Amino acid sequence: MISVVLDSIITCPVCGHRKAETMPTNACVWFYECEGCKAVLKPKSGDCCVHCSYGTNRCPPMQRSGSCCVD
């Protein structure tokens, strides 16, 4: 069985603010408001969620199977 990492540090591309977050196992996070500058982050083109785009770890569905939770 694959070990899934649930913690990820999101880094805002606008202001550089970093925050540790726990990723949900049953849903993707499509929007995330930066606590530093209040920018609303959305996934980059080709990514399924903000954790895959701006986090230190990919989301649990991507870690488990390599496919997005919105397939």
DANORHU-V610214 format. One record per residue. SS is DSSP state (2 for helix, 1 for strand, 0 for the rest). D_LAST is the distance of its C-alpha to the last C-alpha in Angstrom with 2 decimals. Layout:
# DANORHU-V610214
ss={SS | SS}
d_last={D_LAST | D_LAST}
This chain:
# DANORHU-V610214
ss={0 | 0 | 0 | 0 | 0 | 0 | 1 | 1 | 1 | 1 | 1 | 0 | 0 | 0 | 0 | 0 | 0 | 1 | 1 | 1 | 1 | 1 | 0 | 0 | 0 | 0 | 0 | 0 | 0 | 0 | 1 | 1 | 1 | 0 | 0 | 0 | 0 | 0 | 0 | 1 | 1 | 1 | 0 | 0 | 0 | 0 | 0 | 0 | 0 | 2 | 2 | 2 | 2 | 2 | 0 | 0 | 0 | 0 | 0 | 2 | 2 | 2 | 2 | 2 | 2 | 0 | 0 | 0 | 0 | 0 | 0}
d_last={21.96 | 20.35 | 21.80 | 19.37 | 21.02 | 20.51 | 22.88 | 22.25 | 24.64 | 23.33 | 25.63 | 26.03 | 26.30 | 28.83 | 31.39 | 30.49 | 30.44 | 28.81 | 27.74 | 26.58 | 23.75 | 22.19 | 18.40 | 16.89 | 15.38 | 13.28 | 11.94 | 11.32 | 14.46 | 14.05 | 17.83 | 20.73 | 24.41 | 26.68 | 29.74 | 31.90 | 31.58 | 29.33 | 26.93 | 23.48 | 20.97 | 17.57 | 15.10 | 16.45 | 14.97 | 12.40 | 11.87 | 9.35 | 12.36 | 16.17 | 16.72 | 15.07 | 17.19 | 20.40 | 20.60 | 22.44 | 19.62 | 15.89 | 13.89 | 14.05 | 10.52 | 11.19 | 14.70 | 14.01 | 11.69 | 11.03 | 7.24 | 5.82 | 5.74 | 3.82 | 0.00}
